[in-house]
Amino acid sequence: MFDQFNRKCNRLAHGMKSLGVKKEDRVAILGFNSIEWMEVYFAASKIGAVPTNVNPRFVLDEVRYILEDSDAVVAFVEEPYAEIIAETWPRLPMLKNIVVYGVGKPPEKVPDGMLAFEEILSDDESNPKIKVYNLGAIAATTVFLPTPHPFIAREFWET
């Protein structure tokens, strides 16, 4: 079961990368708790993007504020909220793509210009490759810090 979830998250992560989502980009998720919500959350995390939860109970102005303030580049929206988001999308210059998902099934109606969740899934089920840290920066930090830093592994300090 977890293997199936992991492979779907990997497919979605590769799909996000194909949309241009990169490390530290914000990925908004607007919907109630569902397996699709979790897949988006984990897929964004796998590529180093920052998942941003948007409460589906917010009114349109609050949703627009969250999307604008977070600088989200893509938003994953549960189907019932797609038409509402379509109204405010033109006022969100950072938001490049909106992906509509249905809970437990493909969405029945996807507004013009938006993508269906299934459309962006890649065939690649392997873990996406990203650079997690910069070893050079860690090594440079160990040289200049007078005492062991709590975020640096102990073996860097032992000589």
Stockholm file with secondary structure:
# STOCKHOLM 1.0

chainA/1-159         MFDQFNRKCNRLAHGMKSLGVKKEDRVAILGFNSIEWMEVYFAASKIGAVPTNVNPRFVLDEVRYILEDSDAVVAFVEEPYAEIIAETWPRLPMLKNIVVYGVGKPPEKVPDGMLAFEEILSDDESNPKIKVYNLGAIAATTVFLPTPHPFIAREFWET
#=GR chainA/1-159 SS CHHHHHHHHHHHHHHHHHTTCCTTCEEEEESSSCHHHHHHHHHHHHTTCEEEEECTTSCHHHHHHHHHHHTEEEEEEEGGGHHHHHHHGGGCTTCCEEEEECSSSCCSCCCTTCEEHHHHCCSCCSCCCCCCCCHHHHHHHHHHCSSCCTTSCGGGTCC
#=GC SS_cons         CHHHHHHHHHHHHHHHHHTTCCTTCEEEEESSSCHHHHHHHHHHHHTTCEEEEECTTSCHHHHHHHHHHHTEEEEEEEGGGHHHHHHHGGGCTTCCEEEEECSSSCCSCCCTTCEEHHHHCCSCCSCCCCCCCCHHHHHHHHHHCSSCCTTSCGGGTCC
//
